[in-house]
Amino acid sequence: MEHRTRDQEQFTRMTTVPIPKLIGAMAIPTIISMMVTSIYNMADTFFVSKLGTSATGAVGIVFSLMAIIQAVGFMLGMGAGANVSRLLGQQKEDEAGVFASTAFFTALAFGLALTVVGLAGIDPLMELLGATETILPYARAYASYILFGAPVMCASFVLNNTLRSQGKAVFSMVGIGLGGVLNIVLDPIFIFVFELGIAGAAIATLISQCISFAVLLSFYLLGRTSIRLSPRKISRQGYVYSSIFKTGLPSLCRQGLASISTVSLNRAAALYGDPAVAAMSVVGRIFMFILSVMLGFGQGFQPVAGYNYGAQRYDRVKEAFRFTLGVGVVLLGTIGLVGFFFAPQAMALFRKDDLEVIAIGSLAMRAQCLSMPLMALITSCNMLFQTTGKSGQATFLACSRQGIFFLPLIYLLPQLIGLLGVQLTQTLADICTALCCVPMLIYYFKELNGKIAQQAAEQ
């Protein structure tokens, strides 16, 4: 009875509290957790960069492997999470638990398979991902421990997303944040005090991921959530898997293409030496941190949109999107302006003794800062479509930024303008993707306005 009352209170909160206050409350812990995740990714790059340019490049190489793990984790987590939020909006808690349990145990199974396959062929895998002869030893040492943590990492993404989909963003923040802080503390200890080098950074990440996983799982085991996880709830019905996959496909495409684009970027940069690979690796980590702010804010918007769409409060879905987009444009525009003027200083934090790395990275960073406000549009649009069941539109946008536009550009531009093409590719891909968002949004809100008008006529 107490559990049912708590769920009803959560439903009322999600469908009645004023949108700015609700999204703000949901977004703040999510932003913190996303920023902490990005900070400890940057911490790896920062501390490893003290080992040399080739070691710095190795972090960028292994990042594409981590993007593969994230791709499946996000696909299962976002696919289950979007269904969970809509089902909770319809007050179907048991069915929501089936989706969450199925995604969680599937993630564990995939992660274990990746561990076995990856460790069996680690050298060819690193070379495929773009490791040069000098970077390969560092990449191998780093990746071996990351592969051991694949099951935990993949399942953590599911736990994180399904917590947020229930409106439990604070729990998500605690689990992710604790792991992130621990990683930052352990990095210098394992790298320098224990003298384990780049392997120490990977061990610190592995330990932190395990602690984060345990904390996230504990909220479910202690009954602090609206749904329950259990092997008995693993579905044997195809529609559950197809719904998770269909809804999560944009995330799979987005993260999967992030891995492919990172590999393509590393291979293109490798033609210009280890400094180019290291510079683009550092720029990638910096922008992961910047975009984590928008992703966190957008992930605060998603359960609000999902709950209200499921409850047929289409007016609140519309209001929530406008609020999220407006805040995102102002926020990323401001951050982009600061980043543009302080790009050399930001690069020097990582490789102050390598002027070539600073020069290459500063130009690439400034180019991407120019398109930062457009990322607010791309992110908000993608999350709106994914959460409200428009998986086709969401998948197209997810494929556009780092696939449909990025991949042709990363192969074409370096042939035309050399290293400058490597530095400008992401910016041009972002501009093209943002242009695609406009007509899709016009059509979507025309359809949504029709539903709002129909509701008004029926009242």
C-alpha positions in Angstrom: 0.0 0.0 0.0 2.8 2.4 0.9 4.6 1.5 -2.4 1.4 2.2 -4.4 1.0 5.6 -2.6 4.6 6.6 -3.3 4.1 5.7 -7.0 0.9 7.8 -7.2 2.7 10.7 -5.6 5.5 10.4 -8.2 2.9 10.3 -11.0 1.2 13.4 -9.7 4.5 15.2 -9.4 5.6 14.4 -12.9 2.3 15.5 -14.5 1.4 18.6 -12.4 4.5 20.4 -11.1 5.4 23.5 -13.3 7.7 22.5 -16.1 10.7 24.8 -15.3 10.7 23.7 -11.7 10.3 20.0 -12.5 13.0 19.9 -15.3 15.3 21.9 -13.1 14.9 19.4 -10.2 15.3 16.5 -12.5 18.2 18.0 -14.5 20.5 19.2 -11.7 21.5 15.8 -10.3 21.7 14.4 -13.9 24.0 17.2 -15.0 26.2 16.6 -12.0 26.4 12.9 -12.7 27.1 13.5 -16.4 29.8 16.1 -15.6 31.4 13.8 -13.0 31.5 11.0 -15.6 33.2 13.4 -18.1 35.5 14.7 -15.5 36.9 11.3 -14.6 37.2 10.6 -18.3 39.2 13.8 -18.6 41.1 12.9 -15.4 42.3 9.7 -17.2 43.5 11.8 -20.1 45.1 14.4 -17.8 47.1 12.0 -15.7 48.0 9.7 -18.6 49.2 12.8 -20.6 52.0 13.1 -18.1 53.4 9.8 -19.4 53.9 11.3 -22.9 52.2 12.0 -26.3 51.9 8.4 -27.3 50.2 7.5 -24.0 47.8 10.4 -24.5 47.0 9.1 -28.0 46.3 5.6 -26.5 43.5 7.0 -24.4 41.8 8.3 -27.5 42.2 4.9 -29.2 40.6 3.0 -26.3 37.9 5.6 -26.0 36.4 4.2 -29.2 36.3 0.8 -27.5 34.5 2.3 -24.6 32.1 3.9 -27.0 31.1 0.5 -28.2 30.3 -0.6 -24.7 28.4 2.6 -24.1 26.5 2.1 -27.4 25.0 -1.2 -26.3 24.5 0.0 -22.7 22.8 3.2 -23.8 20.7 1.3 -26.4 19.4 -1.1 -23.7 19.2 1.6 -21.0 17.5 4.3 -23.1 15.3 1.7 -24.9 14.1 0.3 -21.6 14.0 3.7 -19.9 11.8 5.4 -22.4 9.3 2.5 -22.2 9.5 2.6 -18.4 8.7 6.3 -18.2 5.7 5.9 -20.6 4.4 2.8 -18.7 4.7 4.6 -15.4 2.8 7.5 -16.9 0.1 4.9 -17.7 0.5 3.5 -14.1 1.7 0.1 -15.3 4.5 -0.6 -12.8 4.7 -4.4 -13.3 5.1 -4.1 -17.0 7.7 -1.4 -16.5 9.7 -3.9 -14.3 9.7 -6.4 -17.1 11.4 -4.0 -19.5 14.0 -2.9 -16.9 14.9 -6.5 -15.9 15.1 -7.7 -19.5 17.5 -4.8 -20.4 19.6 -5.2 -17.3 20.4 -9.0 -17.7 20.8 -8.6 -21.5 23.5 -5.9 -20.8 25.4 -8.2 -18.4 25.4 -11.0 -21.1 26.6 -8.7 -23.8 29.3 -7.3 -21.7 30.6 -10.7 -20.8 30.7 -11.7 -24.5 32.7 -8.6 -25.3 35.2 -9.3 -22.6 35.9 -12.8 -24.0 36.1 -11.8 -27.6 38.0 -8.5 -27.0 40.7 -10.1 -24.8 41.2 -13.0 -27.3 42.2 -10.5 -30.1 43.3 -7.4 -28.3 46.3 -6.4 -30.5 44.4 -6.7 -33.8 41.5 -4.8 -32.2 43.7 -1.9 -31.1 45.3 -1.7 -34.6 41.8 -1.7 -36.1 40.8 1.2 -33.8 43.7 3.3 -35.1 46.7 2.6 -32.9 50.1 3.4 -34.4 53.1 1.2 -33.7 54.3 3.5 -30.9 50.8 3.9 -29.4 49.9 0.1 -29.5 51.8 -0.9 -26.2 50.0 1.8 -24.2 46.6 1.0 -25.8 46.9 -2.7 -25.1 47.8 -2.1 -21.4 44.9 0.3 -21.0 42.2 -1.7 -23.0 42.8 -5.0 -21.2 41.4 -3.8 -17.9 38.6 -1.8 -19.6 37.5 -5.1 -21.3 37.4 -6.9 -17.9 34.9 -4.2 -16.8 32.7 -4.4 -19.8 29.8 -6.4 -18.1 29.7 -4.0 -15.2 30.0 -0.9 -17.4 27.3 -2.0 -19.8 24.8 -2.9 -17.0 25.5 0.3 -15.2 24.2 2.3 -18.1 20.9 0.4 -17.9 20.6 1.0 -14.1 21.4 4.7 -14.6 18.9 5.2 -17.3 16.1 3.3 -15.7 16.6 5.2 -12.5 16.3 8.5 -14.3 13.2 7.2 -16.2 11.5 6.8 -12.9 12.3 10.3 -11.8 15.0 9.0 -9.4 17.8 11.3 -10.8 19.3 11.9 -7.4 19.9 8.1 -7.0 21.6 8.1 -10.4 23.7 11.0 -9.4 24.9 9.4 -6.2 25.9 6.1 -8.0 27.7 7.8 -10.9 29.1 10.6 -8.9 30.7 8.3 -6.3 32.4 6.2 -8.9 33.6 9.3 -10.7 35.1 10.9 -7.6 36.8 7.6 -6.6 38.3 7.3 -10.1 39.8 10.8 -9.9 41.4 10.0 -6.5 42.7 6.6 -7.5 44.2 7.7 -10.9 47.3 9.4 -9.6 47.8 6.7 -6.9 47.8 3.8 -9.3 49.7 5.6 -12.1 52.4 7.3 -10.0 52.5 6.0 -6.5 52.2 2.3 -7.5 54.1 3.1 -10.7 51.7 1.1 -12.9 51.7 3.7 -15.7 48.8 3.7 -18.1 47.6 0.3 -16.7 47.1 2.1 -13.4 44.6 4.5 -15.0 42.6 1.5 -16.4 42.7 -0.3 -13.0 41.4 2.9 -11.3 38.6 3.1 -13.8 37.7 -0.6 -13.4 37.5 -0.3 -9.6 35.4 2.9 -9.8 33.0 1.3 -12.3 32.5 -1.7 -10.0 31.7 0.6 -7.0 29.3 2.7 -9.1 27.5 -0.4 -10.3 27.1 -1.7 -6.7 25.7 1.6 -5.5 23.2 1.9 -8.4 22.1 -1.7 -8.0 21.6 -1.3 -4.2 18.7 1.2 -4.8 16.8 -1.6 -6.6 17.7 -4.2 -4.0 16.7 -2.0 -1.1 13.3 -1.2 -2.6 13.9 2.5 -3.2 12.6 2.4 -6.8 9.1 2.2 -8.4 10.0 -1.0 -10.2 11.8 -4.2 -9.3 14.6 -6.1 -11.0 14.5 -9.9 -11.0 15.7 -12.8 -13.3 12.1 -14.0 -13.2 11.0 -10.9 -15.0 13.2 -11.5 -18.0 10.7 -11.5 -20.8 10.3 -14.3 -23.3 8.1 -12.2 -25.5 9.6 -10.8 -28.7 7.7 -7.5 -28.5 9.6 -6.5 -25.3 13.0 -7.0 -27.0 11.8 -5.3 -30.2 10.4 -2.4 -28.3 13.6 -1.9 -26.3 15.7 -2.2 -29.5 13.5 0.0 -31.6 13.3 2.7 -28.9 17.0 2.4 -28.1 18.1 2.3 -31.7 18.9 6.0 -31.8 21.2 5.6 -28.8 22.9 2.6 -30.4 23.4 4.5 -33.6 24.6 7.6 -31.8 27.1 5.8 -29.6 28.0 3.2 -32.2 28.7 5.9 -34.8 30.6 7.8 -32.1 33.0 4.8 -31.9 33.2 4.5 -35.7 33.8 8.2 -36.1 36.4 8.2 -33.4 38.2 5.4 -35.2 38.0 7.2 -38.5 39.2 10.4 -36.8 42.2 8.6 -35.2 43.1 7.0 -38.5 42.9 10.3 -40.4 44.9 12.1 -37.7 47.5 9.3 -37.5 48.7 10.3 -41.0 50.0 13.5 -39.4 51.7 11.8 -36.4 51.2 11.1 -32.8 50.7 14.8 -31.9 47.7 15.0 -34.2 46.1 11.8 -32.6 46.9 13.2 -29.1 45.4 16.6 -29.9 42.2 15.3 -31.3 41.9 12.9 -28.3 42.2 15.8 -25.9 39.7 17.9 -27.9 37.3 15.0 -27.8 37.5 14.7 -24.0 37.0 18.4 -23.5 33.9 18.5 -25.7 32.6 15.4 -24.0 32.8 17.4 -20.8 31.1 20.5 -22.3 28.3 18.4 -24.0 27.7 16.5 -20.7 26.0 19.6 -19.4 23.5 19.6 -22.3 23.1 15.9 -22.2 22.5 16.0 -18.5 19.9 18.8 -18.9 18.3 16.8 -21.8 18.1 13.7 -19.7 16.3 15.7 -17.0 13.8 16.6 -19.8 13.3 13.0 -21.0 11.4 11.5 -18.1 9.2 14.6 -17.9 8.4 14.3 -21.6 7.9 10.5 -21.3 5.6 10.6 -18.3 3.5 13.4 -19.8 3.3 11.9 -23.2 2.1 8.6 -21.6 -0.5 10.6 -19.6 -1.6 12.4 -22.8 -0.5 15.8 -21.4 0.8 16.9 -24.8 0.7 20.6 -23.8 3.3 19.9 -21.1 5.5 17.9 -23.6 5.5 21.0 -25.9 6.3 23.4 -23.0 9.1 21.1 -21.7 10.8 21.0 -25.1 10.7 24.8 -25.5 12.1 25.3 -22.1 14.9 22.7 -22.6 15.9 24.1 -26.0 16.0 27.7 -24.7 18.1 27.0 -21.7 20.4 24.8 -23.8 21.1 27.5 -26.5 22.0 30.1 -23.8 24.1 27.6 -21.8 26.1 26.1 -24.7 26.4 29.5 -26.4 28.0 30.9 -23.3 30.3 27.9 -22.8 31.3 28.0 -26.5 32.2 31.6 -26.3 34.5 31.0 -23.3 36.0 27.9 -24.9 36.8 29.8 -28.1 38.9 32.4 -26.4 40.7 30.1 -24.0 41.3 27.1 -26.3 45.1 27.3 -26.1 45.1 27.4 -22.3 42.7 24.4 -22.2 45.0 22.4 -24.4 48.0 23.4 -22.4 46.5 21.8 -19.3 47.1 18.4 -20.9 50.3 18.8 -23.0 51.9 22.1 -22.1 55.4 20.9 -23.3 54.2 19.9 -26.8 53.5 23.0 -28.8 52.4 21.0 -31.8 49.6 19.3 -29.8 48.5 22.7 -28.5 48.4 24.3 -31.9 46.5 21.4 -33.6 44.0 21.1 -30.8 43.3 24.8 -30.4 42.1 25.3 -33.9 39.9 22.2 -33.7 38.5 23.3 -30.4 37.7 26.8 -31.7 36.0 25.4 -34.7 33.7 23.2 -32.6 33.0 26.0 -30.2 31.4 27.9 -33.1 28.7 25.2 -33.5 28.0 24.7 -29.8 24.6 26.4 -29.7 23.5 24.0 -32.5 24.1 21.1 -30.2 21.3 22.3 -28.0 18.9 22.0 -30.9 20.3 18.6 -32.0 20.3 17.1 -28.5 16.8 18.4 -27.5 15.3 17.3 -30.8 16.8 13.8 -30.6 15.7 13.2 -27.0 12.2 14.5 -27.7 11.7 12.1 -30.6 13.3 9.1 -28.8 11.3 9.6 -25.6 7.9 10.0 -27.3 8.2 7.0 -29.5 9.3 8.6 -32.7 12.3 6.2 -33.1 12.6 6.7 -36.9 13.2 10.4 -36.6 15.4 10.0 -33.6 17.5 7.3 -35.3 18.0 9.5 -38.4 19.3 12.4 -36.3 21.5 10.0 -34.2 23.0 8.7 -37.5 23.5 12.1 -39.0 26.0 13.9 -36.7 28.6 11.2 -36.6 27.6 9.0 -39.5 25.7 10.4 -42.5 27.6 13.6 -42.5 30.7 13.0 -40.4 32.1 9.8 -42.1 32.0 11.2 -45.7 33.5 14.5 -44.5 36.4 12.8 -42.5 37.4 10.9 -45.6 36.9 13.7 -48.1 38.2 16.9 -46.4 41.7 15.7 -45.4 42.3 14.8 -49.0 41.3 18.3 -50.1 42.8 20.5 -47.3 45.0 18.1 -45.2 45.1 18.4 -41.5 42.6 21.3 -41.5 40.0 18.9 -42.8 40.5 16.7 -39.7 40.0 19.7 -37.5 36.9 21.1 -39.2 34.9 17.8 -39.9 32.9 17.7 -36.7 31.8 21.4 -37.0 30.5 21.0 -40.5 28.7 17.7 -39.6 27.0 19.5 -36.7 25.8 22.3 -39.0 24.3 19.9 -41.5 22.6 17.9 -38.7 21.1 21.0 -37.1 19.6 22.0 -40.5 17.8 18.6 -40.7 16.2 19.2 -37.3 14.1 22.2 -38.4 11.7 20.6 -40.8 11.3 17.5 -38.6 10.4 19.6 -35.6 7.8 21.6 -37.7 6.1 18.4 -38.7 6.2 16.9 -35.2 4.6 19.9 -33.5 2.0 20.2 -36.2 1.0 16.7 -35.3 1.2 17.4 -31.5 -0.9 20.6 -31.9 -3.5 18.5 -33.6 -3.7 16.2 -30.6 -4.0 19.2 -28.3 -6.8 20.7 -30.4 -8.6 17.3 -30.4 -8.4 17.1 -26.6 -9.8 20.6 -26.3 -12.7 19.8 -28.6 -13.6 16.7 -26.5 -13.7 18.6 -23.2 
